[in-house]
């Protein structure tokens, strides 16, 4: 059984593992830790590279502890890497790219904690270990193989990157400022679950990331998206077309959605956070109308996943609404900020479709 680790958006590790279990039956969880999922599976690499909750996929090479904060640890890194075998990891990578009889390589290093050395020095030390063991040629730009070395406090993890461009940027030709990562959009959809006959809506769709991910998730009854900015809708059309997906797009005000009451099964929305997009003052006027409109268009039993930094504002509005129940909060970390995904369900029963 081959060993892997996937990097994921911090806070969504369990969602990613759930997807791994679904798409690689028999996979064995080794551990979850902040931003990473370690597992083993006999699933072919090509199938694993289709995981949509994962940022990057790596073949696991090895890890060791006992690093200090002084520069002497660089020699220890070099020694340990020299003793590690990359053979199995390279064999997995060659399933993706084909034979590499005399590969060039580079080391990409990251570091967390207090040390007297920098990430670049970690990369140089690990790279020296690879050269000593394998004699591979270093090429920082045209490399065949990328060895990943991650130092966190006193531990060091070594892997070989299997994915190409980060998997969070897939299916997006046109980009928008503060666009949601594809992986986060997928995880929000997965948190809600989805049915083939669902009416699914993103009321503030921007460049269409959520809509593209819902189309890829599986069959859907109707896919709806809207935005007040026509330029964003134009980007969404391009991205949907590039992904081979179809959706009905509208220019609208999310505070007054022009949809029939009680007709939408699922809503996923990346609300303005008031930091990179919009402002708190704008959100104070936007959020109340949006929550009222959300409550109106959702079916009884319908669900929503809402991403925001405006935690107190959104929580207060949901708790004040008689038909909406806050069923879960999933804190995540994105670009140094710490928003949360709010999971909301509309009450079923008589009258629940009326605002």
Secondary structure, DSSP 4 states (H G I P E B T S, - for coil): -EEEEEE--TT-HHHHHHHHHHHSTT-EEEEEETTEEEEEE-S-HHHHTT-SS-SEEEEEEEEEE---SSTHHHHHHHHHHHHS--HHHHHHHHHHH---TT-EEEEEEEEES--SS-HHHHHHHHHHHHHHHH-PEE-SSS-SEEEEEEEETTEEEEEEE--SS-GGGTT-SS--TTPPPHHHHHHHHHHH---TT-EEEETT-TTSHHHHHHHHHS--SEEEEEES-HHHHHHHHHHHHHTT---EEEE--TTS--S-TT-EEEEEEE---SSSSS-HHHHHHHHHHHHHHHHHHEEEEEEEEEEES-HHHHHHHHHH-TTEEEEEEEE--BTTB--EEEEEEE--STTTT--
